Amino acid sequence: MKPDNTTPVIYTYKPIKINKQSRIFELSETQRLRHNQPNEILTELLRIEKDQGFSKAKDVAYWLRIRNQSNWSKCETPTGFKKTDKPNVFYGDIKTDRGKTLVIFKFQDDESLKIFNYQNGFYPKKTQLKKIINKL
């Protein structure tokens, strides 16, 4: 049976430190809607940084840093947050061995962050992406 890659694993992160240019989040909950395996690229601690315009990437509002080093400046930045039509909802892609994989980021009213992480190289076309985002 082929694994379902259209159902995300949902991670909820709570803020532990908020600065002018960045926020640090700690994992508080992981929710699997089916028998999905969690993506091991996401770590217990994440840092979200405002885009400073140093990258050639277009339409990126924030950058995701995963805590894989002892110093945040040396940590990996797997994706940027691209803006959507919905306020506080962004999307990006994480490159895996199966290609680009969709990740949707949603800032909640209580300052927490929800990450909807799809599996197995699932990256839809723009029309399908808009439908997925509008369901959130």
GROMACS elastic network, one bead per residue, 0.5 to 0.9 nm:
[ bonds ]
;  ai    aj funct       b0    kb
    2     5     6  0.89044   500
    3    35     6  0.85144   500
    3    36     6  0.79204   500
    3   119     6  0.88393   500
    3   120     6  0.81413   500
    4     7     6  0.63931   500
    4    34     6  0.81918   500
    4    35     6  0.84030   500
    4    36     6  0.75250   500
    4   119     6  0.78459   500
    4   120     6  0.83897   500
    5     8     6  0.72603   500
    5    36     6  0.79621   500
    5   118     6  0.60863   500
    5   120     6  0.57314   500
    5   121     6  0.76003   500
    5   122     6  0.59174   500
    6   118     6  0.63238   500
    6   119     6  0.72120   500
    6   120     6  0.89887   500
    6   122     6  0.67142   500
    7    32     6  0.86367   500
    7    33     6  0.68319   500
    7    34     6  0.71728   500
    7    36     6  0.77977   500
    7   116     6  0.89137   500
    7   117     6  0.84674   500
    7   118     6  0.63178   500
    7   119     6  0.77546   500
    8    31     6  0.88662   500
    8    32     6  0.72947   500
    8    33     6  0.70333   500
    8    34     6  0.84092   500
    8    36     6  0.75439   500
    8   103     6  0.85980   500
    8   115     6  0.89766   500
    8   116     6  0.54984   500
    8   119     6  0.68122   500
    9    30     6  0.71716   500
    9    31     6  0.58851   500
    9    33     6  0.65366   500
    9    34     6  0.82224   500
    9    36     6  0.65920   500
    9    37     6  0.76205   500
    9    38     6  0.63035   500
    9    39     6  0.80915   500
    9   115     6  0.80805   500
    9   116     6  0.58889   500
    9   117     6  0.52115   500
    9   118     6  0.64271   500
    9   119     6  0.80401   500
   10    29     6  0.81799   500
   10    30     6  0.58088   500
   10    31     6  0.50157   500
   10    32     6  0.64670   500
   10    33     6  0.79803   500
   10    38     6  0.88508   500
   10   114     6  0.67080   500
   10   115     6  0.56219   500
   10   117     6  0.62451   500
   10   118     6  0.87995   500
   11    27     6  0.71394   500
   11    28     6  0.77799   500
   11    29     6  0.58393   500
   11    31     6  0.63297   500
   11    32     6  0.88019   500
   11   113     6  0.81023   500
   11   114     6  0.55953   500
   11   115     6  0.50365   500
   11   116     6  0.65704   500
   11   117     6  0.77353   500
   12    26     6  0.84740   500
   12    27     6  0.60640   500
   12    28     6  0.57021   500
   12    29     6  0.50926   500
   12    30     6  0.63985   500
   12    31     6  0.82819   500
   12   112     6  0.70250   500
   12   113     6  0.57551   500
   12   115     6  0.64447   500
   12   116     6  0.89701   500
   13    25     6  0.55042   500
   13    26     6  0.51507   500
   13    28     6  0.53038   500
   13    29     6  0.70355   500
   13    44     6  0.85515   500
   13    45     6  0.83694   500
   13    46     6  0.83134   500
   13   112     6  0.56878   500
   13   113     6  0.50642   500
   13   114     6  0.63219   500
   13   115     6  0.80414   500
   14    24     6  0.84978   500
   14    25     6  0.52970   500
   14    26     6  0.54078   500
   14    27     6  0.64712   500
   14    28     6  0.62813   500
   14   110     6  0.88367   500
   14   111     6  0.72200   500
   14   113     6  0.64279   500
   14   114     6  0.89082   500
   15    18     6  0.70620   500
   15    23     6  0.68711   500
   15    24     6  0.58556   500
   15    26     6  0.63514   500
   15    27     6  0.89948   500
   15   111     6  0.66536   500
   15   112     6  0.58917   500
   15   113     6  0.77755   500
   16    23     6  0.77610   500
   16    24     6  0.58014   500
   16    25     6  0.55536   500
   16    26     6  0.65951   500
   17    22     6  0.84195   500
   17    23     6  0.57276   500
   17    24     6  0.51223   500
   17    25     6  0.71522   500
   18    21     6  0.82881   500
   18    22     6  0.62977   500
   18    24     6  0.64453   500
   18    25     6  0.88325   500
   19    22     6  0.51754   500
   19    23     6  0.59135   500
   19    24     6  0.85355   500
   20    23     6  0.81441   500
   20    50     6  0.87667   500
   21    48     6  0.85284   500
   21    49     6  0.58274   500
   21    50     6  0.54748   500
   21    51     6  0.85121   500
   21    52     6  0.88177   500
   22    47     6  0.67225   500
   22    48     6  0.54585   500
   22    50     6  0.61763   500
   22    62     6  0.89086   500
   23    46     6  0.82680   500
   23    47     6  0.55858   500
   23    48     6  0.52343   500
   23    49     6  0.65955   500
   23    50     6  0.89502   500
   24    45     6  0.70113   500
   24    46     6  0.57021   500
   24    48     6  0.64198   500
   24    49     6  0.88013   500
   25    44     6  0.81934   500
   25    45     6  0.56395   500
   25    46     6  0.51496   500
   25    47     6  0.61720   500
   25    48     6  0.79329   500
   25   112     6  0.79156   500
   25   113     6  0.77697   500
   26    43     6  0.86048   500
   26    44     6  0.56479   500
   26    46     6  0.65308   500
   26    47     6  0.89818   500
   27    30     6  0.78469   500
   27    43     6  0.77183   500
   27    45     6  0.63763   500
   27    46     6  0.81321   500
   28    44     6  0.84217   500
   30    38     6  0.83138   500
   32    35     6  0.66379   500
   32    36     6  0.61288   500
   32    37     6  0.78412   500
   32    38     6  0.78621   500
   33    36     6  0.73347   500
   34    37     6  0.89255   500
   36   118     6  0.88887   500
   36   119     6  0.75355   500
   37    40     6  0.87269   500
   37   119     6  0.79091   500
   38    41     6  0.87931   500
   38    42     6  0.85401   500
   38   117     6  0.81382   500
   38   119     6  0.82642   500
   39    42     6  0.63253   500
   39   117     6  0.73231   500
   39   118     6  0.84117   500
   39   119     6  0.74121   500
   40    43     6  0.71921   500
   41    66     6  0.76676   500
   41    78     6  0.83669   500
   41    94     6  0.84994   500
   42    45     6  0.81851   500
   42    46     6  0.77280   500
   42    66     6  0.64068   500
   42    67     6  0.84680   500
   43    46     6  0.65687   500
   43    66     6  0.59631   500
   43    67     6  0.61961   500
   43    68     6  0.76900   500
   44    66     6  0.84095   500
   44    67     6  0.75752   500
   45    65     6  0.88569   500
   45    66     6  0.66619   500
   45    67     6  0.56862   500
   46    64     6  0.70206   500
   46    65     6  0.57663   500
   46    67     6  0.59921   500
   47    63     6  0.81316   500
   47    64     6  0.59974   500
   47    66     6  0.65290   500
   47    67     6  0.76888   500
   47    72     6  0.79494   500
   48    62     6  0.63873   500
   48    63     6  0.56171   500
   48    65     6  0.62797   500
   48    66     6  0.89346   500
   49    52     6  0.85348   500
   49    61     6  0.86360   500
   49    62     6  0.53405   500
   49    63     6  0.51324   500
   49    64     6  0.66552   500
   49    65     6  0.77516   500
   50    60     6  0.88359   500
   50    61     6  0.61287   500
   50    63     6  0.64165   500
   51    54     6  0.76905   500
   51    55     6  0.82198   500
   51    60     6  0.65939   500
   51    61     6  0.53163   500
   51    63     6  0.63839   500
   51    80     6  0.84615   500
   52    55     6  0.79417   500
   52    61     6  0.87466   500
   52    62     6  0.86777   500
   53    56     6  0.76900   500
   53    57     6  0.84664   500
   53    60     6  0.87819   500
   54    57     6  0.87147   500
   55    58     6  0.82192   500
   57    60     6  0.64929   500
   57    80     6  0.82939   500
   58    61     6  0.89456   500
   58    82     6  0.81884   500
   59    81     6  0.82808   500
   59    82     6  0.56010   500
   59    83     6  0.65528   500
   60    63     6  0.75300   500
   60    80     6  0.57782   500
   60    81     6  0.53792   500
   60    83     6  0.67374   500
   60    92     6  0.89809   500
   61    80     6  0.73131   500
   61    81     6  0.56912   500
   61    82     6  0.59791   500
   61    83     6  0.65706   500
   61    90     6  0.84410   500
   62    79     6  0.89319   500
   62    80     6  0.57040   500
   62    82     6  0.74865   500
   62    90     6  0.88669   500
   63    77     6  0.68564   500
   63    78     6  0.82648   500
   63    79     6  0.62287   500
   63    81     6  0.59118   500
   64    76     6  0.84425   500
   64    77     6  0.56019   500
   64    78     6  0.65869   500
   64    79     6  0.57943   500
   64    80     6  0.59678   500
   64    81     6  0.74073   500
   65    68     6  0.87809   500
   65    72     6  0.75772   500
   65    73     6  0.88458   500
   65    75     6  0.61963   500
   65    76     6  0.56893   500
   65    78     6  0.68901   500
   65    79     6  0.80358   500
   66    69     6  0.85325   500
   66    72     6  0.82965   500
   66    75     6  0.61371   500
   66    76     6  0.58001   500
   66    77     6  0.65213   500
   66    78     6  0.76639   500
   67    70     6  0.74229   500
   67    71     6  0.82168   500
   67    72     6  0.68480   500
   67    75     6  0.58125   500
   67    76     6  0.74057   500
   68    71     6  0.86106   500
   68    72     6  0.84573   500
   68    74     6  0.83675   500
   68    75     6  0.55696   500
   68    76     6  0.68045   500
   69    72     6  0.68262   500
   69    73     6  0.86331   500
   69    74     6  0.62460   500
   69    75     6  0.52529   500
   69    76     6  0.80965   500
   70    73     6  0.89627   500
   70    74     6  0.77813   500
   70    75     6  0.77910   500
   71    74     6  0.55809   500
   71    75     6  0.66471   500
   72    75     6  0.50980   500
   72    76     6  0.84952   500
   73    76     6  0.84882   500
   77    80     6  0.78182   500
   78    93     6  0.79894   500
   78    94     6  0.59175   500
   78    95     6  0.75539   500
   79    92     6  0.59143   500
   79    93     6  0.59721   500
   79    94     6  0.59444   500
   79    95     6  0.85189   500
   79   103     6  0.89251   500
   80    90     6  0.89774   500
   80    91     6  0.78852   500
   80    92     6  0.57857   500
   80    93     6  0.77876   500
   81    89     6  0.87903   500
   81    90     6  0.53001   500
   81    91     6  0.53128   500
   81    92     6  0.52884   500
   81    93     6  0.86843   500
   81   104     6  0.82841   500
   81   105     6  0.74132   500
   82    89     6  0.87137   500
   82    90     6  0.52368   500
   82    91     6  0.52373   500
   82    92     6  0.60634   500
   83    86     6  0.81564   500
   83    87     6  0.83983   500
   83    88     6  0.83757   500
   83    89     6  0.69748   500
   83    91     6  0.68646   500
   84    87     6  0.72407   500
   84    88     6  0.83142   500
   84    89     6  0.61737   500
   84    90     6  0.55992   500
   84    91     6  0.73261   500
   84   130     6  0.82859   500
   84   133     6  0.80601   500
   85    89     6  0.79530   500
   85    90     6  0.88683   500
   85   130     6  0.85924   500
   85   133     6  0.87982   500
   85   134     6  0.87594   500
   86    89     6  0.56415   500
   86    90     6  0.81150   500
   86   133     6  0.77849   500
   86   134     6  0.75289   500
   87    90     6  0.83384   500
   87   106     6  0.87812   500
   87   107     6  0.88313   500
   88   105     6  0.80662   500
   88   106     6  0.56935   500
   88   107     6  0.52267   500
   88   108     6  0.75173   500
   89   104     6  0.72003   500
   89   105     6  0.57072   500
   89   107     6  0.65689   500
   89   133     6  0.77816   500
   89   136     6  0.86907   500
   90   103     6  0.86272   500
   90   104     6  0.58125   500
   90   105     6  0.50570   500
   90   106     6  0.64014   500
   90   107     6  0.86732   500
   90   133     6  0.87117   500
   91   102     6  0.72996   500
   91   103     6  0.57138   500
   91   105     6  0.58196   500
   91   106     6  0.86185   500
   91   133     6  0.86859   500
   92   101     6  0.83599   500
   92   102     6  0.61623   500
   92   103     6  0.52753   500
   92   104     6  0.63681   500
   92   105     6  0.79998   500
   93   100     6  0.57133   500
   93   101     6  0.52473   500
   93   103     6  0.55754   500
   93   104     6  0.84468   500
   93   123     6  0.77984   500
   94    99     6  0.82645   500
   94   100     6  0.56394   500
   94   101     6  0.52327   500
   94   102     6  0.66869   500
   94   103     6  0.70068   500
   94   121     6  0.88865   500
   95    98     6  0.77330   500
   95    99     6  0.55648   500
   95   101     6  0.61554   500
   95   121     6  0.80939   500
   96    99     6  0.52110   500
   96   100     6  0.61536   500
   96   101     6  0.68564   500
   96   120     6  0.80423   500
   96   121     6  0.69521   500
   97   100     6  0.84394   500
   97   120     6  0.85904   500
   97   121     6  0.80063   500
   98   101     6  0.79720   500
   98   120     6  0.60882   500
   98   122     6  0.86977   500
   99   120     6  0.80453   500
   99   121     6  0.50769   500
   99   122     6  0.81848   500
   99   123     6  0.85437   500
  100   120     6  0.87079   500
  100   121     6  0.53181   500
  100   122     6  0.70026   500
  100   123     6  0.61887   500
  101   117     6  0.79129   500
  101   118     6  0.62878   500
  101   119     6  0.64003   500
  101   120     6  0.68462   500
  101   122     6  0.50039   500
  101   123     6  0.52728   500
  102   116     6  0.82947   500
  102   117     6  0.64807   500
  102   118     6  0.55316   500
  102   119     6  0.77326   500
  102   121     6  0.75365   500
  102   122     6  0.60196   500
  102   123     6  0.50161   500
  102   124     6  0.76946   500
  103   115     6  0.67999   500
  103   116     6  0.56317   500
  103   118     6  0.61628   500
  103   123     6  0.87666   500
  104   114     6  0.81324   500
  104   115     6  0.56830   500
  104   117     6  0.65888   500
  104   118     6  0.85091   500
  104   133     6  0.79105   500
  105   113     6  0.69543   500
  105   114     6  0.58398   500
  105   116     6  0.64213   500
  105   117     6  0.87192   500
  106   112     6  0.85328   500
  106   113     6  0.57552   500
  106   114     6  0.51184   500
  106   115     6  0.64436   500
  106   116     6  0.81869   500
  106   136     6  0.86764   500
  107   110     6  0.82797   500
  107   111     6  0.63960   500
  107   112     6  0.60467   500
  107   114     6  0.64307   500
  107   115     6  0.88594   500
  108   111     6  0.54214   500
  108   112     6  0.52754   500
  108   113     6  0.58914   500
  108   114     6  0.72062   500
  109   112     6  0.72919   500
  110   113     6  0.87662   500
  118   121     6  0.77528   500
  118   122     6  0.62244   500
  118   123     6  0.81807   500
  119   122     6  0.58685   500
  123   129     6  0.81404   500
  124   127     6  0.79310   500
  124   128     6  0.57605   500
  124   129     6  0.56610   500
  125   128     6  0.54963   500
  125   129     6  0.60699   500
  125   130     6  0.87685   500
  126   130     6  0.61773   500
  126   131     6  0.87401   500
  127   130     6  0.52557   500
  127   131     6  0.65344   500
  127   132     6  0.88888   500
  128   131     6  0.50841   500
  128   132     6  0.62903   500
  128   133     6  0.86871   500
  129   132     6  0.51284   500
  129   133     6  0.61985   500
  129   134     6  0.85955   500
  130   133     6  0.51193   500
  130   134     6  0.60459   500
  130   135     6  0.87220   500
  131   134     6  0.51313   500
  131   135     6  0.64168   500
  132   135     6  0.53887   500
  132   136     6  0.70587   500
  133   136     6  0.55027   500
